[in-house]
Amino acid sequence: MAAKENSFDIVSEVNMQEIDNALNQAKREIETRFDFKDSKSEIKFDGEIITLVSDDDFKLRNVVDILESKVIKRGVDIRTLKYGKIEPAAGDTVKQSVNIQQGIQSDLAKDIVKEIKKSKIKVQASIQGDKVRVTGKNRDDLQAVIQLLKEKEYDIPLQFTNYRST
């Protein structure tokens, strides 16, 4: 009988419902706050990209602060938010696009695989689309990989999912 193979996936996923909830809370706060009275500040979301609009850089910074505080309160890691450049927009306003980072980009996936190999832990790591699968015979080795990656600081939050024993 063959030895058991254990595996798990390293992913970076965002709960879009929580993002939506955070955006709605941020919009409500902007509508009711005194310092935003008569301001052109708003948050738009098309399901992919968040667009922040405000009167000037200072007010836009406040919109970002409100957004981030709501995202954190909803339990979403703010590293999932990737900010674009602040640009002039229509009607004497400024805007900024915010991408929601989902999945592990191939460069980062390669770095993660390289880091796992460098550690000499007896596991195999392979890139599968926008996630990394780690397999090994020993569960303790898989735990060691999770610990190793948790200690590293990456630009995006990583989750360890799909733990299997075959």
C-alpha positions in Angstrom: 0.0 0.0 0.0 1.3 3.4 -1.0 2.1 6.1 1.6 -0.5 8.7 2.2 -0.2 12.0 0.3 -1.3 15.1 2.1 -1.8 18.4 0.3 -3.2 21.9 0.7 -3.5 25.0 -1.5 -2.0 28.4 -1.0 -4.5 31.0 -2.3 -5.3 34.7 -2.0 -9.0 35.1 -2.0 -11.2 38.0 -1.0 -14.8 37.7 0.3 -16.5 40.0 -2.2 -19.7 40.2 -0.1 -17.6 41.7 2.7 -16.0 44.2 0.3 -19.5 45.2 -0.9 -20.7 45.6 2.7 -17.6 47.8 3.5 -18.2 49.9 0.4 -21.8 50.5 1.4 -20.8 51.5 4.9 -18.1 53.8 3.6 -20.6 55.5 1.2 -23.1 56.0 4.0 -20.4 57.6 6.3 -19.3 60.0 3.5 -23.0 61.0 2.9 -23.5 61.8 6.6 -20.2 63.3 7.7 -20.1 67.0 8.3 -16.7 67.5 6.7 -18.0 66.0 3.4 -21.1 68.3 3.3 -21.2 70.0 -0.2 -18.3 67.7 -1.3 -18.2 65.8 -4.5 -16.7 62.8 -2.8 -18.0 59.4 -3.8 -17.2 55.7 -4.1 -18.1 53.8 -7.2 -17.8 50.0 -7.7 -18.3 48.1 -10.9 -17.8 44.7 -9.4 -14.1 44.7 -10.4 -12.6 48.1 -9.7 -13.4 50.7 -6.9 -13.2 54.3 -8.1 -12.8 57.0 -5.4 -13.6 60.6 -6.4 -13.2 63.7 -4.3 -12.6 67.5 -4.4 -8.9 67.4 -3.8 -6.0 65.1 -2.6 -6.7 65.9 1.1 -10.4 64.9 0.9 -9.5 61.9 -1.3 -7.1 60.7 1.5 -10.0 61.0 3.9 -12.1 58.8 1.6 -9.3 56.3 1.5 -9.1 56.3 5.3 -12.9 55.7 5.6 -12.8 52.9 3.0 -9.8 51.2 4.7 -11.4 51.4 8.2 -14.6 49.8 6.9 -12.7 47.1 5.0 -10.7 46.2 8.2 -13.9 46.2 10.3 -15.4 43.7 7.9 -12.4 41.4 8.4 -10.8 41.9 5.0 -7.0 42.4 4.8 -6.3 45.8 3.3 -3.4 44.4 1.4 -6.0 43.1 -1.1 -6.5 46.8 -2.2 -4.1 48.0 -4.8 -4.2 51.7 -5.3 -3.6 53.4 -8.7 -2.3 56.9 -9.2 -4.4 59.9 -8.2 -5.5 61.6 -11.4 -7.4 64.8 -12.2 -11.1 64.1 -13.1 -14.1 66.0 -14.4 -15.4 69.1 -12.6 -12.3 70.0 -10.6 -12.1 66.7 -8.8 -9.5 64.0 -8.4 -10.0 60.3 -8.7 -8.2 57.1 -7.8 -8.8 53.5 -8.9 -8.5 50.7 -6.5 -8.1 47.1 -7.7 -9.1 44.2 -5.6 -6.2 41.7 -5.7 -7.5 38.2 -6.1 -5.4 35.1 -6.7 -1.6 34.8 -6.6 0.2 36.4 -9.6 2.7 34.1 -11.4 5.8 36.1 -10.2 4.7 35.8 -6.5 3.8 32.1 -7.1 7.3 31.4 -8.4 8.8 33.2 -5.3 6.6 31.1 -3.0 7.7 27.8 -4.7 11.4 28.9 -4.6 11.0 29.8 -0.9 9.5 26.4 -0.1 12.3 24.6 -2.1 15.0 26.6 -0.4 13.6 25.6 3.0 14.5 21.9 2.3 11.2 20.8 3.8 10.3 17.5 2.2 7.3 18.7 0.2 6.6 19.4 -3.5 5.1 22.8 -4.5 3.5 23.4 -7.9 1.8 26.4 -9.4 -1.8 25.7 -10.5 -3.3 28.8 -12.1 -3.6 31.5 -9.5 -2.8 29.2 -6.5 0.1 27.0 -5.3 -0.5 23.4 -4.3 1.8 21.9 -1.7 2.0 18.1 -1.3 4.0 15.9 1.0 3.8 12.6 2.9 4.2 14.1 6.4 1.6 16.4 7.8 4.1 18.1 10.0 6.1 19.1 6.9 2.9 20.8 5.6 2.5 22.6 8.9 6.1 23.7 8.7 5.5 25.2 5.2 2.4 27.1 6.5 4.5 28.4 9.4 7.4 29.4 7.1 5.0 31.4 4.8 3.2 33.0 7.6 6.5 34.4 8.9 7.3 36.0 5.5 5.7 39.3 4.6 4.0 39.3 1.2 2.2 42.1 -0.5 -1.1 40.1 -0.4 -2.7 38.0 2.3 -2.3 34.3 1.8 -4.8 31.7 2.9 -4.2 27.9 3.3 -7.2 25.9 2.1 -8.3 22.6 0.7 -6.4 20.5 3.1 -6.5 16.9 1.9 -5.3 13.5 2.8 -5.4 10.8 0.1 
